[in-house]
């Protein structure tokens, strides 16, 4: 439940940042916000629906007026998809 609240707040932040005057730091913050948004949705859905999650985050970024953030969402989704199923711990018990 808490993750869904964070996702909602990040979506709101992404849209509100799109209304500010453009600056280089705004683009960086939008990219980080969109990457975090994609990551939290990925965790919430447990890696299922990879394409809709990535496309939805990229679409929200484009609606907010930030193609750089849409690219960041796509890159985050691609990286998470490539890492899907791999052990996340170096000291894993798998042989």
Phi and psi in degrees as GROMACS dihedral restraints (atoms count N, CA, C in turn):
[ dihedral_restraints ]
;  ai    aj    ak    al  type     phi  dphi    fc
    3     4     5     6     1   -67.5    20    10
    4     5     6     7     1   -35.5    20    10
    6     7     8     9     1   -64.8    20    10
    7     8     9    10     1   -38.8    20    10
    9    10    11    12     1   -64.2    20    10
   10    11    12    13     1   -34.6    20    10
   12    13    14    15     1   -65.9    20    10
   13    14    15    16     1   -43.1    20    10
   15    16    17    18     1   -63.1    20    10
   16    17    18    19     1   -40.6    20    10
   18    19    20    21     1   -61.8    20    10
   19    20    21    22     1   -43.1    20    10
   21    22    23    24     1   -63.2    20    10
   22    23    24    25     1   -42.1    20    10
   24    25    26    27     1   -67.2    20    10
   25    26    27    28     1   -38.2    20    10
   27    28    29    30     1   -67.3    20    10
   28    29    30    31     1   -37.8    20    10
   30    31    32    33     1   -63.8    20    10
   31    32    33    34     1   -43.0    20    10
   33    34    35    36     1   -62.1    20    10
   34    35    36    37     1   -43.0    20    10
   36    37    38    39     1   -63.1    20    10
   37    38    39    40     1   -40.8    20    10
   39    40    41    42     1   -62.9    20    10
   40    41    42    43     1   -43.2    20    10
   42    43    44    45     1   -69.0    20    10
   43    44    45    46     1   -40.9    20    10
   45    46    47    48     1   -68.3    20    10
   46    47    48    49     1   -34.7    20    10
   48    49    50    51     1   -65.1    20    10
   49    50    51    52     1   -29.2    20    10
   51    52    53    54     1   -67.3    20    10
   52    53    54    55     1   -19.5    20    10
   54    55    56    57     1   -87.3    20    10
   55    56    57    58     1   -11.7    20    10
   57    58    59    60     1   -79.8    20    10
   58    59    60    61     1   164.8    20    10
   60    61    62    63     1   -65.1    20    10
   61    62    63    64     1   141.4    20    10
   63    64    65    66     1   -69.8    20    10
   64    65    66    67     1   134.9    20    10
   66    67    68    69     1  -150.0    20    10
   67    68    69    70     1   161.1    20    10
   69    70    71    72     1   -61.3    20    10
   70    71    72    73     1   -37.5    20    10
   72    73    74    75     1   -69.4    20    10
   73    74    75    76     1   -30.9    20    10
   75    76    77    78     1   -63.3    20    10
   76    77    78    79     1   -40.8    20    10
   78    79    80    81     1   -63.5    20    10
   79    80    81    82     1   -40.7    20    10
   81    82    83    84     1   -63.6    20    10
   82    83    84    85     1   -45.5    20    10
   84    85    86    87     1   -64.9    20    10
   85    86    87    88     1   -39.5    20    10
   87    88    89    90     1   -64.6    20    10
   88    89    90    91     1   -39.6    20    10
   90    91    92    93     1   -64.2    20    10
   91    92    93    94     1   -44.3    20    10
   93    94    95    96     1   -65.5    20    10
   94    95    96    97     1   -39.4    20    10
   96    97    98    99     1   -63.3    20    10
   97    98    99   100     1   -44.0    20    10
   99   100   101   102     1   -68.9    20    10
  100   101   102   103     1   -37.0    20    10
  102   103   104   105     1   -65.1    20    10
  103   104   105   106     1   -42.6    20    10
  105   106   107   108     1   -64.1    20    10
  106   107   108   109     1   -39.0    20    10
  108   109   110   111     1   -61.2    20    10
  109   110   111   112     1   -46.4    20    10
  111   112   113   114     1   -63.2    20    10
  112   113   114   115     1   -43.8    20    10
  114   115   116   117     1   -62.9    20    10
  115   116   117   118     1   -44.5    20    10
  117   118   119   120     1   -66.7    20    10
  118   119   120   121     1   -38.1    20    10
  120   121   122   123     1   -65.2    20    10
  121   122   123   124     1   -38.1    20    10
  123   124   125   126     1   -61.8    20    10
  124   125   126   127     1   -45.3    20    10
  126   127   128   129     1   -65.9    20    10
  127   128   129   130     1   -41.8    20    10
  129   130   131   132     1   -61.2    20    10
  130   131   132   133     1   -41.9    20    10
  132   133   134   135     1   -90.9    20    10
  133   134   135   136     1     4.9    20    10
  135   136   137   138     1    58.3    20    10
  136   137   138   139     1    37.2    20    10
  138   139   140   141     1    81.1    20    10
  139   140   141   142     1    -2.5    20    10
  141   142   143   144     1   -81.7    20    10
  142   143   144   145     1   160.2    20    10
  144   145   146   147     1    56.2    20    10
  145   146   147   148     1    50.0    20    10
  147   148   149   150     1   -62.1    20    10
  148   149   150   151     1   -46.7    20    10
  150   151   152   153     1   -67.2    20    10
  151   152   153   154     1   -45.4    20    10
  153   154   155   156     1   -63.7    20    10
  154   155   156   157     1   -34.6    20    10
  156   157   158   159     1   -64.8    20    10
  157   158   159   160     1   -48.1    20    10
  159   160   161   162     1   -66.3    20    10
  160   161   162   163     1   -44.0    20    10
  162   163   164   165     1   -65.9    20    10
  163   164   165   166     1   -38.3    20    10
  165   166   167   168     1   -65.7    20    10
  166   167   168   169     1   -41.8    20    10
  168   169   170   171     1   -66.4    20    10
  169   170   171   172     1   -41.8    20    10
  171   172   173   174     1   -65.9    20    10
  172   173   174   175     1   -38.8    20    10
  174   175   176   177     1   -65.0    20    10
  175   176   177   178     1   -39.6    20    10
  177   178   179   180     1   -64.7    20    10
  178   179   180   181     1   -39.1    20    10
  180   181   182   183     1   -65.8    20    10
  181   182   183   184     1   -40.4    20    10
  183   184   185   186     1   -67.0    20    10
  184   185   186   187     1   -36.3    20    10
  186   187   188   189     1   -66.1    20    10
  187   188   189   190     1   -30.6    20    10
  189   190   191   192     1   -80.3    20    10
  190   191   192   193     1    -6.2    20    10
  192   193   194   195     1    87.8    20    10
  193   194   195   196     1    29.0    20    10
  195   196   197   198     1  -131.0    20    10
  196   197   198   199     1    94.4    20    10
  198   199   200   201     1   -64.2    20    10
  199   200   201   202     1   -29.2    20    10
  201   202   203   204     1   -64.7    20    10
  202   203   204   205     1   -39.9    20    10
  204   205   206   207     1   -68.2    20    10
  205   206   207   208     1   -34.6    20    10
  207   208   209   210     1   -64.7    20    10
  208   209   210   211     1   -39.6    20    10
  210   211   212   213     1   -64.8    20    10
  211   212   213   214     1   -39.1    20    10
  213   214   215   216     1   -64.5    20    10
  214   215   216   217     1   -39.0    20    10
  216   217   218   219     1   -64.2    20    10
  217   218   219   220     1   -42.6    20    10
  219   220   221   222     1   -62.9    20    10
  220   221   222   223     1   -42.5    20    10
  222   223   224   225     1   -65.6    20    10
  223   224   225   226     1   -40.7    20    10
  225   226   227   228     1   -63.2    20    10
  226   227   228   229     1   -45.7    20    10
  228   229   230   231     1   -61.7    20    10
  229   230   231   232     1   -40.2    20    10
  231   232   233   234     1   -65.5    20    10
  232   233   234   235     1   -45.0    20    10
  234   235   236   237     1   -62.9    20    10
  235   236   237   238     1   -43.7    20    10
  237   238   239   240     1   -64.9    20    10
  238   239   240   241     1   -37.0    20    10
  240   241   242   243     1   -66.3    20    10
  241   242   243   244     1   -40.2    20    10
  243   244   245   246     1   -69.9    20    10
  244   245   246   247     1   -28.7    20    10
  246   247   248   249     1   -88.7    20    10
  247   248   249   250     1    -5.0    20    10
  249   250   251   252     1   -62.7    20    10
  250   251   252   253     1   129.4    20    10
  252   253   254   255     1    89.1    20    10
  253   254   255   256     1    -6.3    20    10
  255   256   257   258     1   -89.8    20    10
  256   257   258   259     1   148.9    20    10
  258   259   260   261     1   -65.3    20    10
  259   260   261   262     1   138.8    20    10
  261   262   263   264     1   -93.7    20    10
  262   263   264   265     1    -3.7    20    10
  264   265   266   267     1  -121.9    20    10
  265   266   267   268     1   136.2    20    10
  267   268   269   270     1   -67.4    20    10
  268   269   270   271     1   -34.6    20    10
  270   271   272   273     1   -93.1    20    10
  271   272   273   274     1    42.2    20    10
  273   274   275   276     1   -71.5    20    10
  274   275   276   277     1   155.5    20    10
  276   277   278   279     1   -83.6    20    10
  277   278   279   280     1    -1.7    20    10
  279   280   281   282     1   -72.5    20    10
  280   281   282   283     1   142.4    20    10
